[in-house]
Amino acid sequence: MAEKRRRYRAVFLVLGLFAVFCCGMYALHATSSTNFCMSCHEMRPYLQEQRLSPHARDKNGNEISCSQCHIPQGMGPRFLAIKMYSGIKDVVVHLWAKPDRVNRVHAQGTARRFVDDANCLACHEDLYKSARNDAPVSEYGRLAHDAYLGRNGNTKRNCVGCHINLAHLPEFDRRLQVNAAFASRLQQEEVKR
């Protein structure tokens, strides 16, 4: 009789762990969707910026999701750590901070730390071709990518350390000439509203 109970307990334990694992995997997947991100009103301006940016679509022409840039690909300790940190931070900001008063200068630097180069390189496989893969990068771009790849010097910058404002463009960076086309699209959209 005692042996039978142990077996039942073991079976229930395994089934319970399996159920917890499945629920956890579903939650990780569901909370990584753009729809989930947009359930908080403070995220909507970021989506609007991204949809008008050069990074509105990926190399296959599909809309880029929040997780394609902001969450490491694959499962592992880094993925779980960033999901937990980002989730807790977003809940705290949503519930207790004033999201409309977020300091985007500070937030921009923090957000860049959570964009893995692997996410960028998933679409931009050849760093010596333009973003559209229709021409070589500029001489300055070639030298910078040589340093990034360790071929000619070395840099500690990651992709978004050099390529800023590609998907989001805060008001204070719209004045920069390099952002002129993106800023113009945002301004036209704001006039429509």
C-alpha positions in Angstrom: 0.0 0.0 0.0 2.8 2.4 0.9 4.5 1.6 -2.4 1.4 2.4 -4.3 1.1 5.8 -2.6 4.7 6.6 -3.5 4.0 5.8 -7.1 0.8 8.0 -7.1 2.8 10.9 -5.5 5.6 10.5 -8.0 3.1 10.5 -10.9 1.2 13.6 -9.5 4.5 15.3 -8.9 5.7 14.7 -12.5 2.3 15.8 -13.9 2.3 18.9 -11.7 5.8 19.8 -12.8 4.9 19.3 -16.4 1.8 21.5 -16.0 3.8 24.2 -14.3 6.4 24.0 -17.1 3.7 24.2 -19.8 2.0 27.2 -18.2 5.4 28.9 -17.8 6.3 28.4 -21.4 2.9 29.7 -22.5 3.3 32.7 -20.2 6.8 33.4 -21.7 5.5 33.2 -25.2 2.3 35.3 -24.5 4.2 38.0 -22.7 6.7 38.3 -25.5 4.0 39.4 -28.1 3.6 42.9 -29.4 -0.1 42.7 -28.5 0.8 42.0 -24.8 3.2 45.0 -24.9 0.5 47.2 -26.3 -1.9 46.3 -23.5 -0.2 49.1 -21.5 -1.1 52.6 -23.0 2.4 54.0 -22.3 3.9 51.7 -24.9 1.7 52.8 -27.8 3.9 55.8 -28.8 6.9 53.5 -29.1 4.9 51.2 -31.4 3.8 54.2 -33.5 7.5 55.4 -33.8 8.6 51.9 -34.7 5.9 51.5 -37.4 7.1 54.7 -39.1 10.8 53.8 -38.7 13.2 52.2 -41.1 12.8 49.1 -38.9 9.0 48.7 -39.4 9.6 45.4 -41.3 12.2 42.6 -41.1 14.2 41.2 -44.0 11.2 39.0 -45.0 8.8 41.9 -45.1 7.0 41.0 -41.8 6.2 43.6 -39.2 9.0 43.6 -36.5 7.7 42.6 -33.1 8.9 44.1 -29.8 10.6 40.9 -28.8 12.6 40.6 -32.1 14.7 43.5 -30.8 14.3 43.7 -27.1 14.4 40.1 -25.9 17.3 37.7 -26.6 16.5 34.9 -29.0 16.3 31.4 -27.7 15.8 30.1 -24.2 18.5 30.3 -21.6 19.6 32.2 -18.5 20.1 35.5 -20.3 16.6 35.3 -21.9 15.0 34.5 -18.5 16.9 37.2 -16.7 16.0 39.9 -19.2 12.3 38.8 -19.3 12.2 39.0 -15.5 14.0 42.3 -15.3 11.9 43.9 -18.1 8.6 42.5 -16.8 9.2 43.7 -13.2 10.4 47.1 -14.4 7.5 47.6 -16.8 4.9 46.6 -14.1 6.5 49.0 -11.6 6.5 51.9 -14.1 2.9 51.1 -15.1 1.5 50.8 -11.6 3.5 53.4 -9.6 5.4 55.7 -11.9 4.0 58.3 -14.2 4.7 56.7 -17.6 4.0 60.0 -19.5 6.9 61.6 -17.6 9.5 58.9 -18.4 12.9 60.5 -19.0 13.6 59.2 -22.5 17.2 60.3 -22.4 17.8 57.9 -19.5 15.4 55.3 -20.8 17.1 55.3 -24.2 20.5 54.3 -22.7 18.9 51.6 -20.6 16.9 50.2 -23.5 20.0 49.9 -25.7 21.6 47.6 -23.2 18.8 45.1 -23.8 19.1 44.9 -27.6 21.4 42.0 -28.3 23.6 42.2 -31.4 22.4 38.7 -32.3 18.9 40.2 -32.8 20.3 42.7 -35.2 22.5 40.2 -37.0 19.5 37.9 -37.6 18.4 40.4 -40.3 21.7 42.2 -41.1 23.9 39.2 -41.9 26.4 41.0 -44.1 27.7 44.1 -42.3 29.4 45.3 -45.5 26.1 45.7 -47.4 23.6 48.5 -46.9 20.4 47.8 -44.9 18.6 46.9 -48.1 21.5 44.7 -49.3 21.6 46.7 -52.6 24.9 48.5 -52.2 28.1 48.5 -50.1 28.2 50.4 -46.8 30.0 53.7 -46.8 33.8 53.8 -46.1 33.1 55.0 -42.6 30.6 52.1 -42.1 33.2 49.6 -43.4 35.8 50.9 -41.0 33.4 50.8 -38.1 32.3 47.3 -38.9 35.9 46.2 -39.3 36.5 47.5 -35.7 33.3 45.8 -34.5 34.4 42.5 -36.0 38.0 42.9 -34.7 39.5 43.1 -38.2 41.0 46.6 -37.9 41.1 47.7 -34.3 38.5 46.9 -31.8 35.4 48.5 -30.3 33.3 47.7 -27.3 30.2 49.3 -28.8 27.3 47.1 -29.8 25.1 47.6 -32.8 22.8 50.1 -31.2 25.7 51.9 -29.7 26.4 53.3 -33.1 23.1 52.8 -34.9 20.8 54.9 -32.6 17.3 56.0 -33.3 16.6 53.3 -35.9 13.3 52.1 -34.5 12.4 54.8 -31.9 12.9 58.6 -32.2 12.4 60.7 -29.1 11.6 64.4 -29.6 15.1 65.5 -28.5 16.8 63.5 -31.3 14.5 64.7 -34.1 16.7 67.7 -34.7 19.7 65.7 -35.8 20.2 65.7 -39.6 20.8 61.9 -39.7 17.2 61.5 -38.4 15.6 64.0 -40.8 13.6 61.5 -42.9 12.3 59.5 -39.8 11.5 62.8 -38.0 9.5 64.0 -41.1 7.4 60.8 -41.1 6.7 61.2 -37.4 5.8 64.8 -37.8 3.4 64.1 -40.7 1.7 61.4 -38.6 1.3 63.8 -35.7 -0.3 66.4 -37.9 -2.8 63.8 -39.1 -3.9 63.1 -35.5 
